Amino acid sequence: MEESVSGFKMRGSWGDAVEHGERITLALRDAGVESAAFEEWDEWRPKAHERLNEDVNEKTAAQASVGEGQGEKAGKDPNEDLQTAGEKLSESYQKVDEGDSDGAVERWSESIGYVARAADSAGRKALRKVEDTVYRKVMTQLAPYYFDNELVSANIQKSARGDDEVTFIFEVNINDDELKSHVSRRLGEYDDEVDRWHVDVEKETTTAEAAEGVEAPESEPQSKSTTN
C-alpha cells in the first residue's frame, strides 16, 4: 500500500483490493464512525464475491445520483446548471485528450454535480439519462468505478500488464484530515497485529471469478481475519 496526501493506494489482485477496502472500513469503524455516509461507503466498496464490471459498475452508477435537491436550494434554473455541466463535460474530454486523468475525473465529478442539481428540478428521468451519458463516455475511460461522499472518496480500476496479468488499482481517501490520521495509524497496527487477513467471501461465488474470466477454485468456508 502507498500512502500520500491523495489517499491510501494499492496495486494487486482482486483479493488485495477487497482486503484494502475491508481494512479501511474496519479502521473507520474502530474510530467510532457511524453515519449514512459510512453505510454508503460500506455498501459500495468491492466485495470478494463481486465482479468489477458488473456489481461495482452498477453500484457506481447508482451512487452518482447522490446529492439531488441542491439546485432548488441554490435557486438556480435547471438550464443554467445543465449549461455549466456541459462546459465541465467538455473540459473533461479535453483533459482526456491531454492525458490528464486526474483533471478529467475532477471535471467529470463537477459535471455530475451540476447535472444532479438541474435534474432534481427537471425530473429523475432527465437525471438518469444525462448521468448515463457522462458515465459511459467519460468515467469508463478513466477511473471507471468512482465513489465520493463527505466521508470517503475512492476509485478503482483494472489494468492488464503483459501476459494478460490483471492488476487492480484501488485508491481511497478519507476527507477529514484528523480521521485520516487515525485510519493511517490503524492500518499500520493491522500490519503488525494480523498474521493473515481472510477477506469475506460469499459461499456461492469466489474471489477468482471477480478477476474477470479466471476459472474459480474450489469453494472454501467463510472466515474472518485472525490476530496474534
GUKOL-62298 format. One line per field, with one value per atom (N, C-alpha, C): atom name; x negated, y negated, z. Coordinates in Angstrom, 2 decimals, always signed. Last residue first. Example, Ala and Ser with C-alpha at 12.3 -4.5 7.8 and 13.67 -1.06 7.14 Angstrom:
// residues 2
atom	c(N_CA_C_N_CA_C)
px	c(-12.85_-13.67_-12.90_-13.19_-12.30_-13.20)
py	c(+2.25_+1.06_-0.03_+5.69_+4.50_+3.30)
pz	c(+7.08_+7.14_+7.87_+7.80_+7.80_+7.80)
***
This chain:
// residues 228
atom	c(N_CA_C_N_CA_C_N_CA_C_N_CA_C_N_CA_C_N_CA_C_N_CA_C_N_CA_C_N_CA_C_N_CA_C_N_CA_C_N_CA_C_N_CA_C_N_CA_C_N_CA_C_N_CA_C_N_CA_C_N_CA_C_N_CA_C_N_CA_C_N_CA_C_N_CA_C_N_CA_C_N_CA_C_N_CA_C_N_CA_C_N_CA_C_N_CA_C_N_CA_C_N_CA_C_N_CA_C_N_CA_C_N_CA_C_N_CA_C_N_CA_C_N_CA_C_N_CA_C_N_CA_C_N_CA_C_N_CA_C_N_CA_C_N_CA_C_N_CA_C_N_CA_C_N_CA_C_N_CA_C_N_CA_C_N_CA_C_N_CA_C_N_CA_C_N_CA_C_N_CA_C_N_CA_C_N_CA_C_N_CA_C_N_CA_C_N_CA_C_N_CA_C_N_CA_C_N_CA_C_N_CA_C_N_CA_C_N_CA_C_N_CA_C_N_CA_C_N_CA_C_N_CA_C_N_CA_C_N_CA_C_N_CA_C_N_CA_C_N_CA_C_N_CA_C_N_CA_C_N_CA_C_N_CA_C_N_CA_C_N_CA_C_N_CA_C_N_CA_C_N_CA_C_N_CA_C_N_CA_C_N_CA_C_N_CA_C_N_CA_C_N_CA_C_N_CA_C_N_CA_C_N_CA_C_N_CA_C_N_CA_C_N_CA_C_N_CA_C_N_CA_C_N_CA_C_N_CA_C_N_CA_C_N_CA_C_N_CA_C_N_CA_C_N_CA_C_N_CA_C_N_CA_C_N_CA_C_N_CA_C_N_CA_C_N_CA_C_N_CA_C_N_CA_C_N_CA_C_N_CA_C_N_CA_C_N_CA_C_N_CA_C_N_CA_C_N_CA_C_N_CA_C_N_CA_C_N_CA_C_N_CA_C_N_CA_C_N_CA_C_N_CA_C_N_CA_C_N_CA_C_N_CA_C_N_CA_C_N_CA_C_N_CA_C_N_CA_C_N_CA_C_N_CA_C_N_CA_C_N_CA_C_N_CA_C_N_CA_C_N_CA_C_N_CA_C_N_CA_C_N_CA_C_N_CA_C_N_CA_C_N_CA_C_N_CA_C_N_CA_C_N_CA_C_N_CA_C_N_CA_C_N_CA_C_N_CA_C_N_CA_C_N_CA_C_N_CA_C_N_CA_C_N_CA_C_N_CA_C_N_CA_C_N_CA_C_N_CA_C_N_CA_C_N_CA_C_N_CA_C_N_CA_C_N_CA_C_N_CA_C_N_CA_C_N_CA_C_N_CA_C_N_CA_C_N_CA_C_N_CA_C_N_CA_C_N_CA_C_N_CA_C_N_CA_C_N_CA_C_N_CA_C_N_CA_C_N_CA_C_N_CA_C_N_CA_C_N_CA_C_N_CA_C_N_CA_C_N_CA_C_N_CA_C_N_CA_C_N_CA_C_N_CA_C_N_CA_C_N_CA_C_N_CA_C_N_CA_C_N_CA_C_N_CA_C_N_CA_C_N_CA_C_N_CA_C_N_CA_C_N_CA_C_N_CA_C_N_CA_C_N_CA_C_N_CA_C_N_CA_C_N_CA_C_N_CA_C_N_CA_C_N_CA_C_N_CA_C_N_CA_C_N_CA_C_N_CA_C_N_CA_C_N_CA_C_N_CA_C_N_CA_C_N_CA_C_N_CA_C_N_CA_C_N_CA_C_N_CA_C_N_CA_C_N_CA_C_N_CA_C_N_CA_C_N_CA_C)
px	c(+2.74_+1.85_+2.52_+5.79_+4.73_+3.89_+7.49_+7.00_+5.86_+10.51_+9.10_+8.72_+12.85_+12.51_+11.00_+14.34_+13.52_+13.20_+16.34_+16.06_+15.19_+14.83_+15.74_+15.36_+14.24_+13.78_+14.75_+14.57_+15.06_+14.50_+11.86_+12.87_+13.26_+11.48_+11.01_+12.15_+12.72_+12.74_+12.21_+10.94_+11.71_+11.59_+11.29_+10.43_+11.29_+12.91_+12.56_+11.64_+12.39_+12.76_+12.20_+12.07_+10.91_+11.12_+14.21_+14.24_+13.07_+13.48_+14.46_+14.50_+11.83_+11.23_+12.20_+13.60_+12.79_+12.25_+16.79_+15.43_+14.69_+20.05_+19.21_+17.81_+21.41_+21.74_+20.86_+20.42_+20.19_+20.39_+18.64_+19.93_+19.75_+15.99_+16.36_+17.74_+13.84_+15.17_+15.54_+10.35_+11.44_+12.75_+8.22_+9.12_+10.27_+4.92_+6.24_+7.08_+2.71_+3.24_+4.66_+1.81_+0.96_+1.41_+2.01_+2.72_+1.75_+0.39_+1.18_+1.71_-0.95_-1.72_-0.96_+1.09_-0.06_-0.88_+2.70_+3.19_+2.03_+1.16_+1.33_+1.83_+1.51_+0.17_+0.23_+4.22_+3.74_+2.35_+4.22_+4.84_+4.38_+2.95_+2.35_+2.91_+4.82_+3.44_+2.76_+7.06_+7.11_+5.70_+6.09_+6.46_+6.47_+5.79_+4.61_+4.89_+8.45_+7.50_+6.24_+9.47_+9.92_+8.97_+8.15_+7.94_+8.34_+9.11_+7.68_+7.42_+11.70_+11.39_+9.95_+11.81_+11.89_+11.64_+9.70_+10.61_+10.63_+9.43_+9.04_+10.12_+8.15_+9.18_+8.65_+7.65_+7.21_+8.38_+6.55_+7.64_+7.10_+6.04_+5.52_+6.68_+5.37_+6.36_+5.68_+4.22_+3.90_+4.98_+3.76_+4.73_+4.34_+1.81_+1.86_+2.78_+1.36_+2.74_+2.85_-1.28_-0.85_+0.55_-1.06_-1.80_-1.30_+1.36_-0.05_-0.69_+4.33_+3.72_+2.29_+6.11_+5.02_+4.39_+9.11_+8.36_+7.30_+9.80_+9.77_+8.91_+11.48_+10.83_+10.90_+11.56_+11.72_+10.95_+13.08_+12.33_+12.53_+13.62_+13.51_+12.64_+15.72_+14.71_+14.79_+17.51_+16.60_+15.43_+19.17_+18.45_+17.42_+18.37_+19.32_+18.51_+17.79_+17.48_+18.64_+16.28_+17.19_+16.79_+16.05_+15.71_+16.76_+14.72_+15.60_+15.21_+12.95_+14.31_+15.24_+11.15_+11.29_+12.71_+11.64_+10.64_+10.61_+13.69_+12.39_+11.27_+15.95_+15.45_+14.12_+16.40_+15.96_+15.35_+17.20_+16.04_+15.52_+19.32_+18.38_+17.13_+20.84_+20.35_+19.24_+21.39_+20.76_+20.11_+22.76_+21.49_+20.71_+25.04_+24.19_+22.81_+26.10_+25.67_+24.73_+26.78_+25.73_+25.20_+28.88_+27.63_+26.50_+30.78_+30.35_+29.01_+31.22_+30.65_+30.08_+32.31_+31.10_+30.44_+34.65_+33.58_+32.25_+36.07_+35.81_+34.66_+36.42_+35.49_+35.16_+36.57_+37.15_+36.12_+35.78_+36.33_+36.97_+34.77_+35.88_+36.56_+32.83_+33.76_+34.98_+31.26_+32.21_+33.21_+29.62_+30.59_+31.69_+28.13_+28.92_+30.00_+26.93_+27.82_+28.71_+25.32_+26.39_+27.41_+23.51_+24.42_+25.60_+22.27_+22.89_+23.89_+21.21_+22.27_+23.01_+19.22_+20.32_+21.50_+17.50_+18.18_+19.39_+16.63_+17.33_+18.11_+15.30_+16.46_+17.29_+13.23_+14.23_+15.49_+11.89_+12.37_+13.46_+11.23_+12.14_+12.72_+9.44_+10.66_+11.69_+7.38_+8.16_+9.46_+6.45_+6.95_+7.84_+5.63_+6.73_+7.32_+4.51_+4.63_+5.83_+4.26_+3.67_+3.71_+5.55_+4.26_+3.55_+7.93_+7.03_+5.64_+8.97_+8.69_+7.67_+9.35_+8.35_+7.97_+11.45_+10.18_+9.05_+13.46_+13.00_+11.62_+13.70_+13.28_+12.75_+14.67_+13.34_+12.80_+17.18_+16.27_+14.83_+18.17_+18.00_+17.05_+18.34_+17.44_+17.16_+20.30_+18.97_+17.94_+22.46_+21.93_+20.53_+22.86_+22.47_+21.87_+23.71_+22.44_+21.93_+26.14_+25.14_+23.75_+27.43_+27.14_+26.08_+27.71_+26.87_+26.50_+29.45_+28.15_+27.19_+31.68_+30.93_+29.55_+32.68_+32.10_+31.26_+31.68_+32.54_+31.89_+31.04_+30.55_+31.58_+31.31_+32.12_+31.68_+30.17_+29.29_+30.05_+32.27_+31.73_+30.87_+32.57_+33.62_+33.10_+30.14_+30.46_+31.50_+30.08_+29.25_+29.60_+31.44_+32.13_+31.35_+29.15_+30.26_+30.88_+27.09_+26.95_+28.06_+26.40_+26.47_+26.33_+25.96_+27.18_+27.32_+23.77_+23.60_+24.83_+24.63_+24.07_+23.91_+25.32_+26.37_+25.87_+22.82_+23.83_+24.92_+21.69_+21.11_+22.11_+23.21_+23.24_+22.68_+22.51_+23.90_+23.98_+19.73_+20.24_+21.63_+19.75_+19.21_+19.65_+21.05_+21.56_+21.07_+19.51_+20.95_+21.42_+16.81_+17.56_+19.07_+16.06_+15.83_+16.74_+18.11_+17.35_+17.23_+17.97_+18.47_+17.56_+17.04_+17.91_+18.38_+15.57_+14.86_+15.72_+16.50_+16.62_+16.00_+15.67_+15.66_+15.72_+17.97_+16.63_+16.68_+20.72_+20.07_+18.76_+21.35_+22.12_+21.37_+19.57_+19.52_+20.28_+20.45_+19.12_+19.06_+22.98_+22.86_+21.51_+22.26_+23.04_+22.96_+20.97_+20.21_+20.94_+23.16_+22.02_+21.17_+24.71_+25.23_+24.10_+22.53_+23.28_+23.81_+20.11_+21.42_+22.28_+16.92_+17.71_+19.00_+15.10_+16.44_+17.30_+12.77_+12.76_+14.12_+13.50_+12.74_+12.70_+14.57_+15.47_+14.78_+12.25_+13.28_+14.23_+11.01_+10.36_+11.35_+12.81_+12.63_+11.99_+12.41_+13.73_+13.63_+9.74_+10.13_+11.49_+9.98_+9.13_+9.52_+11.68_+12.09_+11.28_+10.16_+11.42_+11.88_+8.06_+7.78_+9.04_+9.40_+8.78_+8.51_+10.08_+11.13_+10.58_+7.51_+8.39_+9.50_+6.61_+5.89_+6.76_+8.43_+8.43_+7.71_+7.56_+8.90_+9.00_+4.06_+5.15_+6.49_+2.73_+2.65_+3.82_+1.98_+2.00_+1.86_+3.40_+2.81_+2.91_+3.37_+3.43_+2.75_+4.92_+4.28_+4.47_+4.42_+5.10_+4.24_+3.12_+4.34_+5.04_+0.85_+1.88_+3.19_+0.29_-0.08_+1.02_-0.86_-0.09_-0.62_-0.49_-1.16_-0.27_-0.84_+0.00_-0.87)
py	c(+12.17_+12.84_+13.02_+12.74_+11.92_+12.73_+13.17_+13.76_+12.94_+12.25_+12.06_+12.71_+14.94_+13.57_+13.47_+16.92_+16.77_+15.30_+19.37_+18.00_+17.95_+22.27_+21.64_+20.20_+22.32_+22.50_+21.82_+23.99_+23.05_+23.39_+24.38_+24.98_+23.99_+21.50_+22.71_+23.29_+20.29_+20.29_+21.59_+18.89_+20.02_+20.11_+15.52_+16.54_+17.65_+13.46_+14.53_+15.59_+11.29_+11.19_+12.34_+11.60_+11.17_+11.22_+12.77_+11.31_+10.78_+15.38_+15.02_+13.51_+15.42_+15.53_+15.12_+15.38_+14.21_+14.26_+16.91_+16.89_+15.64_+17.78_+17.13_+17.01_+18.95_+19.40_+18.79_+17.76_+19.17_+19.55_+14.73_+15.40_+16.81_+13.83_+14.42_+15.05_+11.50_+12.10_+12.59_+12.34_+11.49_+12.25_+12.74_+13.53_+12.65_+12.05_+11.42_+12.26_+13.11_+13.38_+12.85_+11.72_+12.72_+12.96_+8.47_+9.51_+10.45_+6.52_+7.43_+8.65_+4.94_+5.54_+6.66_+4.15_+4.83_+5.54_+2.80_+4.06_+4.85_+0.53_+1.51_+2.84_-0.77_-0.34_+0.71_-1.30_-0.44_+0.09_-3.07_-1.76_-0.80_-5.32_-4.63_-3.22_-5.96_-5.63_-4.86_-6.61_-5.45_-5.01_-8.95_-7.79_-6.52_-10.57_-10.23_-9.01_-10.80_-10.14_-9.72_-12.33_-10.94_-10.16_-14.71_-14.08_-12.61_-15.27_-15.04_-14.33_-13.82_-14.57_-14.24_-12.07_-13.51_-14.39_-9.55_-9.96_-11.48_-7.80_-8.96_-9.25_-5.10_-5.55_-6.73_-3.27_-4.39_-4.92_-0.54_-0.98_-2.06_+1.32_+0.15_-0.47_+4.66_+3.67_+2.55_+6.54_+5.82_+4.79_+9.45_+8.44_+7.84_+10.47_+10.34_+9.18_+11.02_+10.97_+10.92_+10.62_+11.99_+12.03_+7.17_+8.32_+9.67_+6.03_+5.83_+7.13_+4.28_+5.53_+5.24_+2.89_+2.66_+3.99_+1.43_+2.65_+2.31_-0.74_-0.40_+0.83_-2.81_-1.53_-1.25_-5.44_-4.96_-3.67_-7.58_-6.40_-6.12_-9.38_-9.48_-8.31_-9.64_-8.91_-9.28_-11.59_-10.80_-10.25_-12.79_-13.66_-12.91_-10.78_-11.45_-12.24_-8.89_-10.15_-10.59_-6.57_-6.81_-8.11_-4.92_-6.05_-6.27_-3.23_-2.99_-3.94_-4.03_-3.61_-3.50_-6.51_-5.71_-5.18_-6.42_-6.88_-6.00_-5.58_-5.68_-6.01_-5.71_-4.37_-4.40_-8.53_-7.81_-6.46_-9.24_-9.80_-8.87_-7.77_-8.39_-8.95_-6.77_-5.86_-6.48_-9.05_-7.87_-7.01_-10.76_-11.17_-9.95_-9.14_-9.61_-9.99_-8.83_-7.65_-8.03_-11.45_-10.78_-9.57_-11.84_-12.60_-11.93_-9.91_-9.96_-10.66_-10.51_-9.21_-9.25_-13.15_-12.86_-11.57_-12.77_-13.54_-13.27_-11.34_-10.74_-11.45_-13.08_-11.96_-11.32_-16.62_-15.29_-14.18_-19.24_-18.81_-17.43_-19.40_-20.27_-19.77_-17.47_-17.46_-18.30_-18.20_-17.11_-17.01_-20.18_-20.52_-19.46_-18.69_-19.84_-20.18_-16.79_-16.36_-17.50_-18.43_-17.67_-17.24_-19.35_-20.30_-19.60_-16.87_-17.70_-18.68_-16.04_-15.25_-16.08_-18.00_-17.92_-17.17_-17.31_-18.61_-18.61_-14.85_-14.91_-16.22_-15.66_-14.76_-14.85_-17.14_-17.84_-16.98_-14.98_-16.13_-16.88_-13.38_-12.85_-13.98_-15.14_-14.70_-14.17_-15.39_-16.57_-16.20_-12.74_-13.34_-14.54_-12.40_-11.61_-12.23_-13.93_-14.34_-13.63_-13.66_-12.63_-12.95_-15.32_-15.79_-14.76_-13.97_-14.11_-14.55_-14.36_-13.01_-13.07_-17.12_-16.55_-15.13_-17.25_-17.88_-17.31_-16.00_-15.39_-15.94_-17.95_-16.60_-15.87_-20.13_-20.23_-18.85_-19.09_-19.39_-19.51_-18.99_-17.74_-17.94_-21.68_-20.82_-19.51_-22.42_-23.03_-22.17_-20.92_-20.68_-21.24_-22.13_-20.72_-20.37_-24.65_-24.53_-23.10_-23.87_-24.54_-24.43_-22.86_-21.96_-22.56_-25.17_-24.08_-23.11_-26.61_-27.17_-26.07_-24.98_-25.20_-25.78_-25.12_-23.87_-24.07_-27.98_-27.44_-26.17_-28.01_-28.00_-27.40_-28.08_-29.00_-29.08_-26.29_-27.36_-28.38_-24.55_-25.25_-26.43_-23.54_-24.38_-25.17_-22.06_-23.14_-24.09_-19.99_-21.17_-22.34_-17.68_-18.67_-19.95_-14.95_-15.62_-16.65_-13.41_-14.86_-15.61_-10.58_-11.16_-12.69_-9.37_-10.16_-10.84_-7.79_-9.06_-9.95_-5.40_-6.38_-7.75_-4.03_-4.41_-5.50_-3.62_-4.39_-4.88_-2.00_-3.30_-4.19_+0.30_-0.50_-1.90_+1.22_+0.87_-0.02_+1.68_+0.80_+0.30_+3.66_+2.35_+1.30_+5.72_+5.27_+3.87_+5.59_+5.78_+5.13_+5.28_+4.73_+4.88_+6.65_+5.22_+4.63_+8.84_+8.60_+7.09_+10.20_+9.33_+9.33_+11.49_+12.26_+11.46_+9.59_+10.72_+11.46_+6.19_+7.40_+8.57_+2.70_+4.00_+5.17_+0.35_+0.94_+2.33_-0.34_-0.46_+0.31_+0.12_+0.80_+0.78_-1.53_-0.10_+0.70_-4.05_-3.53_-2.02_-4.13_-4.23_-3.67_-4.05_-2.94_-2.95_-6.54_-5.31_-4.11_-8.22_-8.26_-7.00_-7.75_-7.32_-7.28_-6.58_-7.59_-7.01_-6.22_-5.64_-6.71_-5.73_-6.35_-5.56_-4.83_-5.18_-5.85_-3.84_-5.26_-5.73_-1.35_-1.46_-2.90_-2.08_-1.58_-1.66_-2.76_-3.78_-3.36_-0.26_-1.38_-2.51_+1.21_+1.57_+0.43_-0.11_-0.10_+0.22_+0.50_-0.90_-0.99_+3.30_+2.72_+1.26_+3.54_+4.07_+3.43_+2.45_+1.83_+2.28_+4.32_+2.90_+2.17_+6.67_+6.54_+5.08_+6.07_+6.32_+6.13_+5.90_+4.73_+4.87_+8.51_+7.41_+6.17_+9.85_+10.13_+9.04_+8.91_+8.54_+8.77_+7.94_+8.79_+8.27_+4.59_+6.03_+6.77_+1.63_+2.32_+3.79_-1.06_+0.27_+0.74_-3.99_-3.39_-2.02_-6.42_-5.11_-4.31_-9.92_-8.77_-7.53_-12.21_-11.90_-10.64_-12.27_-13.26_-12.97_-8.69_-10.04_-11.00_-5.38_-6.44_-7.79_-2.24_-3.53_-4.56_+1.20_+0.00_-1.24)
pz	c(+16.40_+17.33_+18.67_+14.46_+15.03_+15.99_+11.42_+12.65_+13.18_+9.73_+10.00_+11.32_+8.93_+9.27_+9.49_+6.34_+7.52_+7.74_+4.70_+5.03_+6.27_+3.08_+4.05_+4.29_-0.45_+0.91_+1.85_-3.63_-2.63_-1.26_-5.94_-5.08_-3.99_-8.16_-7.48_-6.65_-11.33_-9.87_-9.29_-14.01_-13.50_-12.00_-14.86_-14.26_-13.71_-15.79_-16.69_-16.14_-13.51_-14.92_-15.75_-10.85_-11.59_-13.09_-9.71_-9.79_-10.61_-9.54_-10.56_-10.75_-7.30_-8.63_-9.73_-5.13_-5.43_-6.85_-5.93_-5.43_-5.85_-4.64_-5.62_-5.06_-2.53_-3.88_-4.96_-0.16_-0.42_-1.88_-0.19_-0.22_-0.76_+1.92_+0.65_+0.76_+3.38_+3.41_+2.02_+3.58_+3.11_+3.17_+6.14_+5.30_+4.88_+6.75_+6.60_+5.65_+9.16_+7.83_+7.76_+11.40_+10.75_+9.31_+12.49_+11.76_+11.05_+13.72_+14.53_+13.77_+11.84_+12.94_+13.64_+10.17_+9.58_+10.65_+11.99_+11.41_+10.81_+12.43_+13.53_+12.99_+10.00_+10.40_+11.50_+10.18_+9.10_+9.41_+12.33_+12.49_+11.39_+11.22_+12.36_+12.49_+9.20_+8.86_+9.98_+10.72_+9.83_+9.46_+11.94_+12.76_+11.91_+9.70_+10.50_+11.38_+8.91_+8.02_+8.78_+10.97_+10.83_+9.94_+10.33_+11.64_+11.59_+7.70_+7.96_+9.29_+5.95_+7.17_+7.59_+3.79_+3.53_+4.76_+2.87_+3.94_+3.94_-0.18_+0.62_+1.66_-1.96_-1.03_-0.23_-4.90_-4.07_-3.25_-6.58_-5.70_-4.78_-9.34_-8.66_-7.89_-10.19_-9.81_-9.03_-12.93_-11.70_-11.44_-14.71_-14.32_-12.97_-17.40_-15.95_-15.57_-20.07_-19.60_-18.07_-20.63_-20.35_-19.73_-19.66_-20.17_-19.74_-17.60_-17.93_-18.41_-17.18_-17.65_-18.10_-14.58_-15.50_-15.88_-13.37_-13.71_-14.74_-10.58_-11.99_-12.21_-8.26_-8.54_-10.03_-5.87_-7.24_-7.42_-3.39_-3.81_-5.29_-0.47_-1.92_-2.38_+2.40_+1.63_+0.15_+3.53_+4.35_+3.55_+1.68_+2.61_+3.45_-1.25_-0.36_+0.66_-4.08_-3.41_-2.53_-6.29_-5.17_-4.50_-9.43_-8.59_-7.52_-11.90_-10.77_-9.63_-13.92_-14.24_-13.06_-14.45_-13.24_-13.29_-17.74_-16.79_-15.56_-19.26_-19.93_-18.95_-17.75_-18.05_-18.79_-17.66_-16.48_-16.82_-20.36_-19.68_-18.60_-21.39_-22.32_-21.65_-19.23_-20.27_-21.10_-17.64_-17.08_-18.16_-19.39_-18.81_-18.33_-19.88_-20.97_-20.46_-17.32_-18.05_-19.19_-16.71_-15.94_-16.68_-18.53_-18.67_-17.92_-17.60_-18.99_-19.14_-14.89_-15.27_-16.69_-15.14_-14.36_-14.83_-16.55_-17.17_-16.46_-14.59_-15.89_-16.60_-12.48_-12.32_-13.65_-13.32_-13.20_-13.17_-13.06_-14.35_-14.31_-10.51_-10.88_-12.16_-10.60_-9.49_-9.80_-12.75_-12.93_-11.80_-11.68_-12.72_-12.82_-9.83_-9.39_-10.41_-11.49_-10.42_-9.95_-13.06_-13.69_-12.64_-11.19_-11.82_-12.48_-10.55_-9.52_-10.10_-12.98_-12.37_-11.31_-13.26_-14.21_-13.64_-11.20_-11.15_-12.08_-12.20_-10.93_-10.79_-14.52_-14.61_-13.35_-13.43_-14.24_-14.38_-12.16_-11.37_-12.13_-14.32_-13.30_-12.47_-15.60_-16.28_-15.30_-13.75_-14.12_-14.78_-13.76_-12.53_-12.83_-16.46_-15.91_-14.67_-18.96_-17.56_-16.93_-21.66_-20.82_-19.34_-23.32_-22.84_-21.97_-23.68_-24.83_-24.41_-21.10_-21.58_-22.73_-21.10_-20.19_-20.60_-22.92_-23.25_-22.39_-21.46_-22.71_-23.09_-19.43_-19.09_-20.33_-20.82_-20.22_-19.86_-21.39_-22.50_-21.99_-18.78_-19.53_-20.70_-18.17_-17.39_-18.12_-20.03_-20.10_-19.35_-19.10_-20.44_-20.60_-16.62_-16.68_-18.03_-17.45_-16.73_-16.76_-18.58_-19.41_-18.76_-16.35_-17.46_-18.39_-14.82_-14.33_-15.45_-16.49_-16.13_-15.67_-16.58_-17.81_-17.53_-13.93_-14.45_-15.70_-12.05_-13.10_-13.65_-8.54_-9.92_-10.87_-5.79_-6.59_-8.04_-4.14_-4.62_-5.46_-3.75_-2.60_-3.02_-6.34_-5.77_-4.59_-6.48_-7.42_-6.87_-4.63_-4.38_-5.29_-5.29_-4.48_-4.26_-5.03_-5.67_-4.72_-4.05_-4.00_-4.70_-6.09_-4.75_-4.84_-8.47_-8.35_-7.00_-8.26_-8.96_-8.85_-7.24_-6.30_-6.94_-9.56_-8.61_-7.68_-10.69_-11.43_-10.49_-8.70_-9.00_-9.73_-8.81_-7.58_-7.82_-11.39_-11.08_-9.84_-11.03_-12.07_-11.72_-9.13_-8.76_-9.78_-10.74_-9.44_-9.07_-13.34_-13.16_-11.86_-13.36_-14.49_-14.36_-10.97_-11.14_-12.21_-9.14_-10.36_-10.56_-5.75_-6.81_-8.03_-3.55_-4.44_-5.64_-2.16_-2.77_-3.79_-2.94_-2.13_-2.89_-2.91_-3.58_-2.59_-1.41_-1.51_-2.12_-1.09_-2.39_-2.49_+1.60_+0.55_-0.77_+2.89_+3.18_+2.12_+1.93_+1.58_+1.76_+3.13_+1.67_+1.21_+5.82_+5.27_+3.74_+6.02_+6.25_+5.64_+5.57_+4.64_+4.78_+7.79_+6.49_+5.46_+10.44_+9.71_+8.42_+12.61_+12.37_+11.71_+13.70_+12.64_+12.42_+15.55_+16.01_+14.97_+14.70_+15.08_+15.55_+13.88_+15.13_+15.63_+11.43_+12.48_+13.84_+10.09_+10.29_+11.42_+10.09_+10.76_+11.03_+8.53_+9.93_+10.71_+6.07_+6.70_+8.18_+5.59_+5.78_+6.45_+5.32_+6.36_+6.65_+3.10_+4.40_+5.53_+1.01_+1.41_+2.78_+1.01_+1.22_+1.68_+0.33_+1.65_+1.99_-2.30_-1.32_+0.09_-3.40_-3.43_-2.39_-3.05_-2.40_-2.32_-4.70_-3.27_-2.48_-7.16_-6.68_-5.16_-6.71_-7.18_-6.69_-6.93_-6.69_-7.26_-5.35_-6.64_-6.35_-3.41_-3.55_-5.00_-1.41_-2.74_-2.75_+0.35_+0.54_-0.75_-0.56_+0.00_+0.15_-1.25_-2.00_-1.51_+0.21_+0.55_-0.15_+0.57_+0.17_+0.57_+0.71_+1.38_+0.95_-0.80_-0.83_-0.14_+0.00_+0.00_+0.00)
***
